[in-house]
Amino acid sequence: MQKQVVEYQGVPVGIVIPDQNRLRFIAVKYHVIGLDNQHFHSVQDVQRAIRAHLNHAPRFAA
């Protein structure tokens, strides 16, 4: 597998790259930086982690 872009709600938020028989997530958007450099078994696992991360993230007023 080559590197692959990961999107959330149609917006690119990071990439995954093969690393030690798993996928390492590299965040490119601040709101998913908490997942940066974590390893996953599949892109679907990354997307589930992003959803869970954003559902539990504090909301800041603008």
DOZAMI-97468 format. One record per atom (N, C-alpha, C): residue number from 1; residue in three letters; atom name; x, y, z. Coordinates in steps of 0.2 Angstrom, whole numbers, plus 5000, padded with zeros to 4 digits. Layout:
<rs>
   num   residuo   atomo     c1     c2     c3
   NUM       ALA      CA      X      Y      Z
...
</rs>
This chain:
<rs>
   num   residuo   atomo     c1     c2     c3
     1       MET       N   5004   4994   5000
     1       MET      CA   5000   5000   5000
     1       MET       C   5004   5006   5000
     2       GLN       N   5002   5011   4996
     2       GLN      CA   5006   5018   4996
     2       GLN       C   5002   5022   5001
     3       LYS       N   5005   5028   5002
     3       LYS      CA   5001   5033   5006
     3       LYS       C   4994   5034   5003
     4       GLN       N   4990   5036   5008
     4       GLN      CA   4983   5037   5006
     4       GLN       C   4980   5043   5010
     5       VAL       N   4976   5047   5006
     5       VAL      CA   4973   5053   5010
     5       VAL       C   4967   5050   5013
     6       VAL       N   4966   5053   5019
     6       VAL      CA   4960   5052   5023
     6       VAL       C   4956   5058   5024
     7       GLU       N   4949   5057   5022
     7       GLU      CA   4945   5062   5023
     7       GLU       C   4940   5061   5028
     8       TYR       N   4937   5067   5031
     8       TYR      CA   4932   5067   5035
     8       TYR       C   4927   5072   5033
     9       GLN       N   4921   5070   5032
     9       GLN      CA   4915   5074   5029
     9       GLN       C   4917   5077   5023
    10       GLY       N   4921   5074   5019
    10       GLY      CA   4923   5077   5012
    10       GLY       C   4929   5081   5012
    11       VAL       N   4932   5082   5018
    11       VAL      CA   4938   5087   5019
    11       VAL       C   4944   5082   5021
    12       PRO       N   4950   5083   5017
    12       PRO      CA   4956   5079   5019
    12       PRO       C   4958   5082   5026
    13       VAL       N   4959   5077   5030
    13       VAL      CA   4962   5078   5037
    13       VAL       C   4968   5075   5038
    14       GLY       N   4971   5071   5034
    14       GLY      CA   4977   5068   5035
    14       GLY       C   4979   5063   5030
    15       ILE       N   4984   5059   5031
    15       ILE      CA   4986   5053   5027
    15       ILE       C   4988   5047   5031
    16       VAL       N   4988   5042   5028
    16       VAL      CA   4990   5036   5031
    16       VAL       C   4996   5033   5027
    17       ILE       N   5001   5031   5031
    17       ILE      CA   5007   5028   5027
    17       ILE       C   5008   5021   5030
    18       PRO       N   5011   5016   5026
    18       PRO      CA   5012   5010   5029
    18       PRO       C   5018   5010   5034
    19       ASP       N   5018   5007   5040
    19       ASP      CA   5023   5007   5045
    19       ASP       C   5022   5001   5049
    20       GLN       N   5027   4997   5049
    20       GLN      CA   5027   4991   5054
    20       GLN       C   5021   4987   5053
    21       ASN       N   5019   4985   5047
    21       ASN      CA   5013   4981   5045
    21       ASN       C   5006   4984   5047
    22       ARG       N   5006   4990   5049
    22       ARG      CA   5000   4994   5050
    22       ARG       C   5000   5000   5047
    23       LEU       N   4996   5005   5048
    23       LEU      CA   4995   5011   5045
    23       LEU       C   4996   5017   5050
    24       ARG       N   5001   5021   5049
    24       ARG      CA   5002   5027   5053
    24       ARG       C   4998   5033   5051
    25       PHE       N   4994   5036   5055
    25       PHE      CA   4991   5042   5053
    25       PHE       C   4995   5048   5054
    26       ILE       N   4995   5052   5049
    26       ILE      CA   4998   5059   5049
    26       ILE       C   4993   5064   5049
    27       ALA       N   4992   5068   5054
    27       ALA      CA   4987   5073   5054
    27       ALA       C   4989   5079   5050
    28       VAL       N   4985   5082   5046
    28       VAL      CA   4986   5088   5042
    28       VAL       C   4981   5094   5044
    29       LYS       N   4976   5092   5048
    29       LYS      CA   4972   5097   5051
    29       LYS       C   4972   5097   5059
    30       TYR       N   4972   5103   5061
    30       TYR      CA   4973   5104   5069
    30       TYR       C   4968   5100   5073
    31       HIS       N   4961   5100   5070
    31       HIS      CA   4956   5097   5075
    31       HIS       C   4957   5089   5075
    32       VAL       N   4962   5086   5071
    32       VAL      CA   4963   5079   5072
    32       VAL       C   4970   5077   5075
    33       ILE       N   4974   5083   5077
    33       ILE      CA   4981   5082   5079
    33       ILE       C   4982   5077   5085
    34       GLY       N   4976   5076   5088
    34       GLY      CA   4977   5071   5094
    34       GLY       C   4978   5064   5092
    35       LEU       N   4977   5063   5085
    35       LEU      CA   4977   5056   5082
    35       LEU       C   4984   5055   5079
    36       ASP       N   4988   5061   5078
    36       ASP      CA   4994   5061   5074
    36       ASP       C   4999   5055   5077
    37       ASN       N   5002   5052   5072
    37       ASN      CA   5007   5046   5073
    37       ASN       C   5004   5040   5076
    38       GLN       N   4997   5040   5077
    38       GLN      CA   4995   5033   5080
    38       GLN       C   4994   5028   5074
    39       HIS       N   4995   5022   5076
    39       HIS      CA   4994   5016   5071
    39       HIS       C   4987   5013   5071
    40       PHE       N   4985   5011   5065
    40       PHE      CA   4979   5008   5064
    40       PHE       C   4980   5002   5060
    41       HIS       N   4975   4997   5060
    41       HIS      CA   4975   4991   5056
    41       HIS       C   4972   4993   5049
    42       SER       N   4967   4998   5048
    42       SER      CA   4964   4999   5042
    42       SER       C   4962   5007   5041
    43       VAL       N   4961   5009   5035
    43       VAL      CA   4958   5016   5035
    43       VAL       C   4952   5017   5038
    44       GLN       N   4948   5011   5038
    44       GLN      CA   4941   5012   5041
    44       GLN       C   4942   5013   5049
    45       ASP       N   4947   5010   5052
    45       ASP      CA   4949   5011   5059
    45       ASP       C   4951   5018   5060
    46       VAL       N   4954   5021   5056
    46       VAL      CA   4956   5028   5056
    46       VAL       C   4950   5032   5056
    47       GLN       N   4946   5031   5051
    47       GLN      CA   4940   5035   5051
    47       GLN       C   4935   5034   5057
    48       ARG       N   4935   5029   5060
    48       ARG      CA   4931   5028   5066
    48       ARG       C   4934   5032   5072
    49       ALA       N   4941   5031   5072
    49       ALA      CA   4944   5035   5077
    49       ALA       C   4943   5043   5076
    50       ILE       N   4943   5045   5070
    50       ILE      CA   4942   5052   5069
    50       ILE       C   4935   5054   5071
    51       ARG       N   4930   5050   5070
    51       ARG      CA   4923   5052   5072
    51       ARG       C   4923   5052   5079
    52       ALA       N   4926   5047   5083
    52       ALA      CA   4926   5046   5090
    52       ALA       C   4929   5052   5093
    53       HIS       N   4935   5054   5090
    53       HIS      CA   4939   5060   5093
    53       HIS       C   4935   5066   5092
    54       LEU       N   4932   5067   5087
    54       LEU      CA   4928   5074   5086
    54       LEU       C   4922   5074   5090
    55       ASN       N   4919   5068   5091
    55       ASN      CA   4913   5068   5095
    55       ASN       C   4914   5069   5102
    56       HIS       N   4920   5068   5104
    56       HIS      CA   4922   5069   5111
    56       HIS       C   4927   5076   5112
    57       ALA       N   4928   5079   5107
    57       ALA      CA   4932   5085   5107
    57       ALA       C   4928   5091   5110
    58       PRO       N   4931   5095   5114
    58       PRO      CA   4927   5101   5117
    58       PRO       C   4926   5106   5111
    59       ARG       N   4920   5109   5112
    59       ARG      CA   4919   5114   5107
    59       ARG       C   4921   5121   5109
    60       PHE       N   4924   5125   5105
    60       PHE      CA   4926   5132   5107
    60       PHE       C   4922   5137   5104
    61       ALA       N   4920   5142   5107
    61       ALA      CA   4916   5147   5104
    61       ALA       C   4921   5152   5100
    62       ALA       N   4918   5154   5095
    62       ALA      CA   4922   5159   5090
    62       ALA       C   4922   5166   5092
</rs>
